[in-house]
Amino acid sequence: MRRPLLLPLVPLYAAGLALRQLRLEHGWEKVRILWYPVISVGNLSTGGSGKTPLVIALARLLADEGFRVDVLSRGYGRESNEGARVTAMGSAEEFGDEPLLIARKAGVPVWVAAERYEAGTAADHAFIQDGGEMSGDPVPLVHLLDDGFQHRQLFRDVDVLLVNREDWSDQLLPAGNLREPVEAAARASVLAIPADDHEFEEELREWGWRGPVWRVRRRMRVAEADGPVAAFCGIARPEQFFAGLEGRGLQLVSKRVFPDHHRYTKGDVDRLLESALKANAKGLITTEKDQVRLGNLATSLSDSLPLRTAELTVELDDEKSAGAWLKNRLAGSHMAQAHRNAIEKQSAAP
C-alpha cells in the first residue's frame, strides 16, 4: 500500500536512516557479537515477503547439513520483554506469533528477547550447558536471526535478503513500504528472489549485484473446501493471501482484514462468525500466523464452522547448492577468522 499524501515526510525518514548509518560507521552505536555465527534473514519492506517460511526452510536445510541450529527473534507483540526459550505449546502472548510458528514447524530451539543479542547469549549458554563446545570444525552451532536485516546492532556472518520487483519500485516509509532504500541491498551476502520472475536477476546484475542469487518459490497448501468460505487474516499484505486462495479455486464469499499481528478477542470471533453465516459460508479459512494468535479462540470458531488453515512454505530452487554455499561460507577459514577477530575486538572494547 502506498500513501502519496505522506511523500513530504519521506526526507525526514531518510534523514533518520542517514543518521543511523553515521552512528554505525563511527562506532557510536555499538555492534555486539555472539560466540557462534549468525545468519540473518530479512527484507527491505514492512512485511509479507515470506521471511518466516524462509527461516523455517533454512533451519531444516542447515540441520540436514549437520549443523546445530537455533532461531533468534524479538517476539513482536509478546507481553514480556524478558528473554525466554519458546515452547511449542505456548501462546502468542508469551512468545509472539512468528517465533511460536517457527518453533512448531522448524523443529529447532527458538529464543526470544527484546534485544536479540540477549536471546543469542541465552542460546549460547544453553548450548554449552548441553555439552556443546566453544569452538570446533565444522561450526558447532548456527544462529538464524529472524527479520534481522535492519537489526544491525548484532554482528552477522551472512545476510540473506528477500527482495522482489515490487520492493525495487517502491518508496521509503511512510509514503511507501520500504524500511530502507534499495541501495541497502549492497550489504547483503545473498539475495533471495521469486523463482518465477526470470528477468529480475538480470536487472539486479545490471544494477551491480555480484553475489549469489537464490530463487525461492512460495507455495500455499490449502485443504479442499466443501462450498464457499469466509477468509480472514491479520498480516502485512492480505491481498496476497486472498488472491492465493482464489487462485486455488476457493470461492470467497467474505473477506475480513485485521491489522498486522492483531490479537484476537472473543468479540472478533463473534463478528467473524456472524458475517460468515450471513454470507452463507460453509467454512472459515485463515493463515497459520492468525491461527496461532487465535489460540483457544480457534476452538469456538471450529465449533460453529469448519476452520481451515492455509500453509505457506518456501522452497529453494537449488537447495543443494544453497546448502553447500552456506556450509562453505560458515566453515571457511576466512569467515571463521573474521568472526574470531570480531569477538576479540568486542572483548577488548571498553
N, C-alpha and C positions, 0 to 999 in steps of 0.2 A: 504494500500500500504506500502510495506516495502522497505527500502533503505539500503541494506547491506554495500554499499560503505561508508556510514556515521557512521558505527559502532565505529570507533576510537573517534568520538565526544560524544558518549553516556556517558562516565565517566565525561566529563565536565558538561553535563546537569544534571547528578546525583549529582554532587558536588554542583551545584546551588540549587537543591532541599534540600540537606542536610543543606546548609547554611540557607535557609529559615526556615526549621524546627527548627534550633537552635535559630533563631531570635524570633520565636513564643514561644518556650519553655521558653526563658529568658525574655520575655516581651519587647524585642527591637522593635518588630513590633506590633503596637497597635491593639487590637481586640475591636471593638466598638459594643455596644448592643442597639438594638431598644427596645421601651417600650413593644411592643406586640411580641408574639412568631413568630419564623421564621422556616419554613420547607424548607430545601434546596433540590433541585432535580439536580443531576449531574451524571457524569460518569468519567471513567478513561481515555478514549481515546479522540481523537481530534474531534469526531463528528459522526453523523449517527446512534446513539443508540436509538433515539426516546424520547429525553428529552422533547421537546416541546409538543408532544402529551400527554406525561405523566403529565406534568404541567396542561394542559387543563383538563385531566381526574380527577386529584386530586382537582382542583379548583371546579369542579362540585360536586365531592364527598363530600368535606368539606361543600359546600353550602347546600347540602342535609342533612348534619348532624347538620345544624343550625348555622354554623359559618359565620361571615362576612369575606370575603376573598379578598385579592388583590395579585398582582404579581409584583415582583421587578426584573428589568432586566438592564443590561448595555446598551442594544440597539446597539449591534455591527453593525458598518457600517453606523450609522447615521451621519449627517453632523454637529450636535451641541453636545457639552458636557453638556449643561445646563439640569437640571432636568425638567421633564415635565410629565404630565399625557397623556397617549396615547389616541387619538381619533380614533375611528374605521374607519372614513372616511379619515384619514390622509394618508401619504405616507411613504414608506420605508426610504426615505431620511430624513424625520423628526424624525422617531422613531425606525428604524431598522425593518427588515422583521419579525423576530420571535415575538417581542412584539406586532406588528401590527396584526399578525395572531392570537395570544393569545387573544388580545382584541376583535377581531371579533368573535371568536369561544367560548371562555370560559364564556362570559357574566359577567366578574368581572373587577374592575379597574386594570389598568396596569400602572406602573410608571417606567420611565427610567431616568438614570443619569450615568455619567461616574463612579461615586462611588455609589455603591448600598446602602450604608448607607444613602446617601443624598436622594435617591429615597424612602427609607424607612421612613425617618423623614418627608418628604413631605406627604407620605401616612398617617402616624400617625396624623399629624396636620389636614389633610383634614378630617379624620375620626372623630376627636374630634370636629371640627367645624361643622360637620354634625350631632352632637348630641351624638356621641359615648362617652363612659366612659373610664376613665384611668384604671379602674380595674373592675373585675366582675367575676361571676361564672354562666355559663361557660365562657371561654375565649371569649371576645367580638370580637376580630379581629385576623386573622392569615395572616402572610405574606408568600407567596410562592416565594422562591428565585430561579429563572431560571438559570440553568448552574452554580450552586454555590458551588460545592464540593471543588474546588480549591480556592474559594474566602474566605479565612479563616480570613480575616480582619473583617468579620461580624459574630458575635455570632449567632449560630443557635441552636434551641431546638431539631430538628430532621434532620438527614441527610439521604435522600433516594438516594441510589447509584444504577444506572443501570449498570449491568455487564453481559458479555456473555463469551462463551468459547473462542471466538476469542481474547478478551482482555486478558484472562488468559494465553494465549500462545504468546502474543505479546511482543515487546521490547519497551524500552523508546525512546522518540524522541532524535535525529532526525532520527535514523535508523528505528524505528517503529512508532507506533501511540499513545503510552501511554504518558499521561501528568504526571503520577505518577506511581510508581511500584505497583503491585497488593497488596503488603503488606499494602498500604494505605487504602484498603477496611476495615481494622480493625477500622477505625474512624467512619464508617457508623453506623446508627441506624437500617436501613433496607436495605437489598439487593433485588433488583428487577431483575429477570432473565427471559429469554424466557420460556414461558409456555411449549413449545414442546420439550425442552431439559430436559428429565426426569432424567438423571443421573447427571446433573450439580450440583443440590442442594446437592446430596450425596458427591460429590467431594469437595464442599465448606465446608461441615460439617467436612470432614476428614482433610481439611486444617486448621480448627479451628474455623469456624464461628459458633456462638451460638445464634445469634439474629434472628429476623423474616426474612422470605424469602417470597416475593410476586412474584407470577407468572403472567407475563403480556403477552398479545397477541397483536401483531402488525397486523392491518388489513388495506388493501388497497382497497378503493372503487373506481371503475372506470366505467364511463358510457360506454355503448356499442358503438363501432365504426363501421361505415359503410365502411369498407375497411381498407387497410393498413394505418399506421400513422407514423409520424415523431416525435420522442421523444427527448426532450432536458431538461437539468437541470444544476443547479449550486449548488450542495450540496456536503457534505463531502464524501459520498460513493455512487457515481452514479450507480455503478454496481448493487446495491441492488434495486434501482428504476427500472432499465431496466429489471432485472430478474423478479421483481414483476409484471410488465406489461405483459411480455411474459408468465408468469405463469397463467395469467388470460385470455390467449388466444388472446392477441393483436398481430398483425403482424407488427413488427417494421422494416420499410424499411430505416430508417435513425436514427442515434443516435448522438447527439451533446452534448458535455460536456463543461461546463464553470467552472471557479474557484468558490469555495465555497463563497456564499454571493455576487456573481457577480452582478454589477449594469449594467443593460441592456441599450443599446443605440439603436438609430434608425438603425445604421449600422448593429448591431447584428440581429435585426428583419428582415432587408432586406436579409441578408445572410441566415437566417433560412428559410425564405420563398423560396428563390432561390433553396436551397438544397432539401427542401421538395417537391417542384414541380418537380424538376429534377428526384427525386426518385419515382414519381407518387403517392405520399402520398395523401390520401383523407382527412386528418386532422392532427392536431398537438396535442401533449399532454405533460404536464409538471407537476411539483409539486405545492402544494399550496404556498410554500415559493417563488418559482420562479414567480408564478402568481402575488403575492404581489409586488415583485420587478419590474415586468414589468410595473405596474401602468397603465397609459393611453396608453402605447405602446401595451397593450394586445388587444385594440380595432382594431388597424391596422392589427394585425395578424388575428383576427377573421373575418375581412372584406374580407380576401383572402381565408383563410381555417378555418374550424371549430376548435376552440381551446378548448380542454378539460383539466380538472384538476383532477389529482389523489389525493384523500383524504386519508391521513394516520391517523389512530386512534389507540389508545392504550386502551385495556380493561384489568382490573384485574380479574383473575380467581375467586377470593373470595372477591369481593368488600365489602360485608357486614363486614367480619372480619377485613379487612384493615381499614374501616371507624371506627369500634369500637376501634381498637388498637390506631389509631390516636387520637380519642376523649379522650380515657383514658390517653394517654401519655400527651396530651396538658393540660388537666384539672386536672391531678393528683397532689396531694399536693406536692409531692417530686419535680416534674418538675417545678411547679409554684414557689415554694420556691427557687429553683436553679436559675430560671430566675430573681426573685426579688433580690436575693443576687448578681447576676452578674451586675444588674443595679446599685445597691448601691455601688458596688466596682468601677464601671466606674465613678460614680458621685464623689466618694472620691478621684479618681486619680488626680494627679497634672496636 
